[in-house]
Amino acid sequence: MAVDYSLHSASFGSLSGSGILPGLSDDQVAQFWRQGYLAGVPVLSQDDCDQLLEDIETFRGGDHPGHRYLYEFHANQTGDPDRVLMHSLGHWRLTKGFHDLMYLPSITKAASKLLKPNCTASVRFWHDQLFVKPPKTGSVVAWHQDYSYWTRSVPMQHLTVHVALDDQDESNGCIHYIPGSHRWTRNDGGPLPVVDFDFKDPDLFKTILTEEEKEQFCPVPIKLRRGEAVFHHPLAVHGSLENKSDRWRRAAVLNYMADGTRSDSDKPLLEGVPAVPRGEVIKGRFFPLVLDATME
């Protein structure tokens, strides 16, 4: 019987973090709110990266004994063997390393400063993701806003942390952002509509943009060293290109929400997780509190 690490509500201490005093400067916080993202934040040691890469190999093939604990698993989300994107949700339940990743102070202390403007928020885990692009055939991740997929949780007070487990640059499909796009909204502050649930067609997104947004559509590539992260706003438009290099491009993604976020659906918020009735605060075993701001 595989261990389900969602039963453990505290870190095992299996990761050390970057070794740099956690937290962000006022200038870094201001930069995040100005452009919609903050890049180059050290969060993991090289040993941490090695451990997480080893963990990936235990479930990437779809044969982990705890595979049923995953919320989603796509060995190749595109379905095209020449354009490969492995994508999973819920692997924090499979290994100590990915379980502990969401509790790291190098990540959570920064997150607490970025979930809400002008305050420090208590941080609750929403869900994780993993994106694996193999050498030569790694696929794109099409342009999108994360909150477009998360409107079942309200209000919008979320944050994404993209952690590089390999060096990322333009040759192996690094993440790109559209600066200022976290201000692109529809219907009184809501996100843009979803146009591609499988992230595989980068051209579809532009069909829903206004002329002004098209003029502002100037992607910025984000080069990251392994162990570094980029934090982004839930409306920041982002995506990534193909991996045409001889190197892997693997990234662990942590999605957080401010404590007090409520369910806006009577259906399960994640596959296989008990439903949180509409209007109730999202909390409990599958959505643990990873930083209590009242204790800081």
VMD Tcl script that draws the C-alpha trace (Angstrom):
set ca {
  {0.00 0.00 0.00}
  {1.48 3.32 -1.10}
  {1.79 6.11 1.45}
  {-0.57 9.04 0.86}
  {1.41 12.06 2.05}
  {-1.75 14.21 2.20}
  {-2.28 12.54 5.59}
  {0.71 14.51 6.93}
  {0.04 18.19 7.63}
  {3.61 19.29 8.27}
  {6.95 19.08 6.50}
  {9.19 16.06 7.03}
  {12.24 18.28 6.53}
  {13.43 16.38 3.47}
  {14.40 19.57 1.58}
  {16.84 22.23 2.74}
  {15.80 25.20 0.61}
  {18.13 27.73 -0.99}
  {20.10 28.56 2.15}
  {19.31 32.24 1.61}
  {17.28 34.08 4.24}
  {13.67 33.76 3.04}
  {11.55 36.77 2.24}
  {11.31 39.59 -0.28}
  {12.37 43.22 -0.31}
  {9.88 46.05 -0.79}
  {11.37 46.63 -4.25}
  {10.73 43.00 -5.23}
  {7.13 43.19 -4.04}
  {6.62 46.42 -5.97}
  {8.09 44.83 -9.09}
  {5.67 41.91 -8.79}
  {2.62 44.16 -8.66}
  {3.97 46.37 -11.45}
  {4.69 43.67 -14.04}
  {2.68 40.69 -12.75}
  {5.60 38.42 -11.97}
  {8.87 38.25 -10.05}
  {11.67 36.07 -11.42}
  {15.01 34.70 -10.26}
  {14.12 34.00 -6.62}
  {16.39 31.24 -5.17}
  {14.24 28.61 -3.43}
  {16.03 25.22 -3.69}
  {19.52 23.82 -3.18}
  {21.16 21.71 -5.85}
  {20.65 18.64 -3.66}
  {16.94 19.50 -3.43}
  {16.73 19.61 -7.22}
  {18.48 16.25 -7.50}
  {16.05 14.70 -5.03}
  {12.97 16.03 -6.81}
  {14.26 14.87 -10.18}
  {14.72 11.39 -8.72}
  {11.17 11.56 -7.34}
  {9.79 12.41 -10.79}
  {11.20 9.22 -12.22}
  {9.18 7.18 -9.71}
  {5.87 8.32 -11.22}
  {6.58 9.77 -14.69}
  {5.88 6.41 -16.29}
  {2.43 6.16 -14.73}
  {3.26 3.07 -12.68}
  {3.75 4.51 -9.18}
  {1.87 2.41 -6.57}
  {0.09 5.60 -5.47}
  {-0.88 6.64 -9.00}
  {-4.57 6.71 -8.03}
  {-3.85 9.62 -5.67}
  {-3.07 11.94 -8.60}
  {-5.75 14.44 -9.60}
  {-4.58 14.42 -13.22}
  {-1.88 12.59 -15.13}
  {-0.96 13.05 -18.78}
  {2.04 11.09 -20.02}
  {1.76 13.33 -23.09}
  {-0.97 15.94 -22.99}
  {-0.69 16.75 -26.69}
  {-1.16 13.18 -27.92}
  {1.55 13.82 -30.53}
  {4.77 11.76 -30.07}
  {6.75 14.54 -31.73}
  {5.40 17.19 -29.29}
  {5.62 15.78 -25.78}
  {4.35 17.45 -22.61}
  {4.10 15.36 -19.45}
  {1.73 17.10 -17.01}
  {0.47 15.99 -13.62}
  {-1.44 17.31 -10.61}
  {-1.37 15.81 -7.12}
  {2.13 14.34 -6.98}
  {2.62 16.03 -3.58}
  {0.71 13.01 -2.29}
  {3.27 10.55 -3.75}
  {6.69 11.58 -2.41}
  {8.16 13.28 0.66}
  {10.09 15.68 -1.54}
  {7.11 17.08 -3.42}
  {5.07 17.08 -0.20}
  {7.74 19.14 1.56}
  {8.25 21.49 -1.38}
  {5.00 23.33 -0.67}
  {6.05 23.99 2.96}
  {9.51 25.46 2.24}
  {9.96 28.86 3.93}
  {11.98 30.05 0.92}
  {8.70 29.76 -1.03}
  {5.92 30.35 1.50}
  {7.39 33.50 3.08}
  {7.66 35.11 -0.34}
  {4.17 33.91 -1.26}
  {2.70 35.53 1.84}
  {3.85 38.93 0.55}
  {2.39 38.48 -2.94}
  {-1.07 36.97 -2.48}
  {-2.70 40.30 -1.58}
  {-1.52 43.87 -2.15}
  {-0.14 45.82 0.81}
  {-0.36 43.02 3.38}
  {1.05 39.71 4.54}
  {-1.43 36.87 4.04}
  {-1.71 33.40 5.52}
  {-0.90 30.93 2.75}
  {-3.05 27.92 1.89}
  {-2.07 25.27 -0.66}
  {-4.36 25.00 -3.70}
  {-2.70 22.34 -5.86}
  {0.58 21.43 -7.53}
  {1.55 20.76 -11.12}
  {4.52 19.27 -12.93}
  {5.57 20.06 -16.49}
  {8.18 17.85 -18.16}
  {9.54 18.64 -21.62}
  {11.98 16.00 -22.89}
  {14.93 16.91 -25.12}
  {14.22 17.64 -28.79}
  {10.49 16.82 -28.66}
  {9.27 18.92 -25.71}
  {6.04 20.70 -26.57}
  {4.75 24.21 -26.03}
  {2.54 25.33 -23.16}
  {0.03 27.66 -24.82}
  {-0.66 31.19 -23.55}
  {-3.13 31.39 -20.67}
  {-4.08 33.00 -17.37}
  {-4.13 30.55 -14.47}
  {-7.25 31.90 -12.80}
  {-9.24 31.16 -15.96}
  {-9.09 27.52 -14.79}
  {-9.74 28.29 -11.10}
  {-12.95 30.31 -10.99}
  {-14.48 27.59 -8.80}
  {-12.54 29.22 -5.93}
  {-13.32 32.80 -4.86}
  {-12.35 35.53 -4.48}
  {-9.32 35.69 -6.75}
  {-6.44 35.78 -4.25}
  {-4.13 33.19 -5.73}
  {-0.47 32.87 -6.69}
  {1.61 30.55 -8.85}
  {5.22 29.58 -8.17}
  {7.13 28.02 -11.08}
  {10.26 26.26 -9.79}
  {12.98 25.36 -12.27}
  {14.47 21.89 -11.70}
  {16.72 22.33 -14.75}
  {18.37 25.46 -16.11}
  {15.81 27.17 -18.34}
  {16.50 29.34 -21.35}
  {14.97 29.91 -24.77}
  {16.58 26.83 -26.28}
  {14.82 24.36 -23.96}
  {11.45 26.11 -23.72}
  {11.67 28.53 -20.80}
  {8.57 30.27 -19.50}
  {7.58 33.61 -21.07}
  {5.37 36.42 -19.70}
  {3.49 39.39 -21.08}
  {4.39 42.24 -18.67}
  {1.34 44.04 -17.34}
  {-1.10 41.42 -18.60}
  {-2.31 40.77 -15.04}
  {-4.49 43.83 -15.69}
  {-6.24 42.16 -18.64}
  {-9.72 41.26 -17.44}
  {-13.26 40.58 -18.62}
  {-16.68 40.95 -16.99}
  {-15.81 43.33 -14.15}
  {-12.40 41.95 -13.19}
  {-12.74 38.30 -14.20}
  {-10.18 36.34 -16.22}
  {-10.05 35.88 -19.95}
  {-11.90 32.75 -21.18}
  {-10.18 29.40 -21.56}
  {-9.46 28.61 -25.20}
  {-7.29 25.48 -24.87}
  {-7.63 23.04 -21.96}
  {-4.63 21.03 -23.20}
  {-2.24 24.02 -23.59}
  {-1.16 22.87 -27.04}
  {-2.22 25.63 -29.48}
  {-0.39 28.91 -28.75}
  {-2.20 30.82 -31.51}
  {-5.74 30.42 -30.17}
  {-5.16 32.82 -27.28}
  {-4.69 35.86 -29.49}
  {-8.17 35.38 -30.97}
  {-9.75 36.58 -27.69}
  {-7.59 39.68 -27.22}
  {-8.64 43.26 -27.82}
  {-6.68 45.37 -30.28}
  {-5.00 47.17 -27.39}
  {-3.99 43.86 -25.79}
  {-2.59 42.63 -29.10}
  {-0.42 45.76 -29.29}
  {0.89 45.03 -25.77}
  {1.55 41.37 -26.53}
  {5.35 41.40 -26.25}
  {6.57 38.14 -24.64}
  {9.57 38.28 -22.31}
  {11.60 35.07 -21.88}
  {12.56 34.26 -18.30}
  {15.90 32.52 -17.91}
  {16.14 30.58 -14.66}
  {18.90 28.61 -13.04}
  {17.82 25.36 -11.53}
  {16.62 25.95 -8.00}
  {15.26 29.40 -8.87}
  {11.57 30.29 -9.09}
  {9.35 32.83 -10.74}
  {6.24 33.95 -8.83}
  {3.30 35.18 -10.87}
  {-0.11 36.78 -10.49}
  {-3.16 34.59 -11.29}
  {-3.98 36.80 -14.30}
  {-0.41 37.09 -15.67}
  {-0.46 35.79 -19.23}
  {2.28 33.21 -19.68}
  {3.32 30.25 -21.79}
  {6.40 28.53 -23.12}
  {7.83 27.33 -26.40}
  {9.18 23.99 -27.56}
  {12.26 22.30 -26.16}
  {14.47 21.85 -29.20}
  {17.66 21.40 -27.18}
  {19.51 18.28 -26.02}
  {18.53 19.08 -22.40}
  {15.51 18.33 -20.26}
  {13.19 21.10 -19.11}
  {11.39 20.09 -15.90}
  {9.46 22.49 -13.69}
  {7.53 21.99 -10.45}
  {4.60 24.37 -10.00}
  {2.96 25.30 -6.71}
  {-0.38 27.08 -6.69}
  {-1.42 28.87 -3.51}
  {-4.40 30.89 -2.29}
  {-4.87 33.23 0.62}
  {-6.47 31.60 3.64}
  {-10.21 32.27 3.63}
  {-10.74 31.51 -0.07}
  {-14.16 29.90 -0.59}
  {-15.56 27.24 -2.86}
  {-17.84 28.47 -5.65}
  {-18.96 25.00 -6.70}
  {-20.79 22.05 -5.18}
  {-18.67 19.70 -7.29}
  {-15.26 18.39 -6.18}
  {-12.63 21.12 -6.60}
  {-10.05 18.48 -7.62}
  {-10.60 15.00 -9.02}
  {-11.11 12.48 -6.24}
  {-11.22 15.07 -3.45}
  {-14.42 15.47 -1.37}
  {-16.49 18.47 -2.44}
  {-16.37 21.69 -0.46}
  {-19.94 23.06 -0.53}
  {-20.40 26.35 -2.37}
  {-19.72 29.30 -0.06}
  {-17.65 27.37 2.47}
  {-13.99 28.14 3.15}
  {-11.55 25.81 1.39}
  {-9.41 24.04 4.00}
  {-8.57 20.64 5.43}
  {-6.39 17.70 4.53}
  {-6.19 18.38 0.79}
  {-5.75 22.15 1.12}
  {-3.34 22.57 4.06}
  {-2.28 25.86 5.62}
  {1.42 26.16 4.84}
  {2.09 29.52 6.49}
  {0.07 31.17 9.26}
  {0.73 34.91 9.05}
  {-0.61 35.44 12.55}
  {2.32 33.40 13.89}
  {5.03 35.23 11.96}
}
mol new
graphics top color blue
foreach p $ca { graphics top sphere $p radius 0.5 }
foreach p [lrange $ca 0 end-1] q [lrange $ca 1 end] { graphics top cylinder $p $q radius 0.2 }
display resetview
